[in-house]
């Protein structure tokens, strides 16, 4: 097997291990990036709902009704 031959040679083994570590790091970084992107979208969505709620309330709508319609709590508005 090619991998068996590579692992017999010390330098080739180190190169192989370095490549594997690099690939693993790339995967880990990608997962972390995606996790942060999802969190940022959720935070942005929440901020948008709060701003919309404040505008509706400033326009005369009932706070409780606005919060129920947008799925946020009144405490989010403070």
C-alpha positions, -999 to +999 in steps of 0.1 A: +000+000+000+012+035-008+003+048+027+023+020+043+054+030+022+050+067+031+048+059+068+080+039+066+099+070+055+103+094+084+102+126+064+073+114+043+055+104+074+060+139+089+047+155+057+017+132+057+010+140+094+014+178+087-011+176+058-036+156+079-032+182+108-037+210+083-069+194+069-082+188+104-076+225+112-094+236+081-124+216+090-124+229+126-121+265+114-149+259+089-172+246+116-164+275+139-169+300+111-204+285+103-213+285+140-204+322+144-222+331+112-254+314+124-251+332+157-245+366+140-276+360+118-297+352+148-285+383+167-291+404+136-326+390+133-334+397+170-321+433+167-342+438+136-373+426+154-367+448+184-362+479+161-394+471+143-412+467+176-400+500+188-412+517+156-447+501+158-450+511+194-438+547+186-465+547+159-492+540+185-495+502+186-500+484+219-467+471+233-481+437+243-497+431+209-465+441+190-444+418+212-468+389+207-469+394+170-431+395+166-424+368+191-403+389+215-407+398+251-414+432+265-381+431+284-362+429+251-374+465+244-354+481+272 
